[in-house]
């Protein structure tokens, strides 16, 4: 009788230990918050910090923008694009649908939010997600948009606000 219970329990334990964190579905609460990717950028004899930020809210809404900071003062100088919309998390896959997209189309590299021009929002973007570094980093494996595939970066790693290295 004991072996009849022991084998199913052993199988259950082996199954549980065989799954890695990267295979486990993300819980919605793990995604909520501000995620930022930053890197140094040289632009016409000046240094900038490019910052891409995604805010995921608990009501299923999100904001996404790319902007540029002064590396010495950390002041936001301007934005390249801004989008907002809704998202749906299913397991480790996220589907994002924009309701608004603004883009900087002027002769300069960036502009203030009120200087960005409205453009057609992306109908849908999807990505596979993985939390790493004890949930302080979010890897996004993006599907490339056929319209902008030349500039597509299929893998991005965002740091949760407050956990920058």
KANORFEN-V442996 format. One record per backbone hydrogen bond with DSSP energy under -0.5 kcal/mol. NH is the residue of the N-H (numbers start at 1). CO is the residue of the C=O. If there is no record, write none. Layout:
nh/co
NH/CO
NH/CO
This chain:
nh/co
5/1
5/2
6/2
7/3
8/4
9/5
10/6
11/7
12/8
13/9
14/10
15/11
16/12
17/13
18/14
19/15
23/20
24/20
26/91
30/27
31/27
31/28
32/28
33/56
35/54
36/159
37/52
39/50
41/48
43/46
46/43
48/41
49/69
50/39
50/48
51/67
52/37
53/65
54/35
55/63
56/33
56/54
57/55
57/61
60/57
62/85
63/55
64/83
65/53
66/81
67/51
68/78
69/49
70/75
71/69
74/70
77/68
78/68
79/111
80/66
81/66
82/102
83/64
84/100
85/62
86/97
87/60
88/95
90/88
90/93
92/90
93/90
94/127
95/88
96/125
97/86
98/122
99/84
100/84
101/119
102/82
103/117
104/80
105/103
111/79
115/112
116/112
116/113
117/103
119/101
125/96
127/94
128/141
129/92
130/139
132/137
136/132
136/133
137/132
138/158
139/130
139/137
140/156
141/128
141/139
142/140
142/154
143/126
149/146
151/148
152/149
154/152
156/140
158/138
158/156
159/36
160/136
161/34
163/160
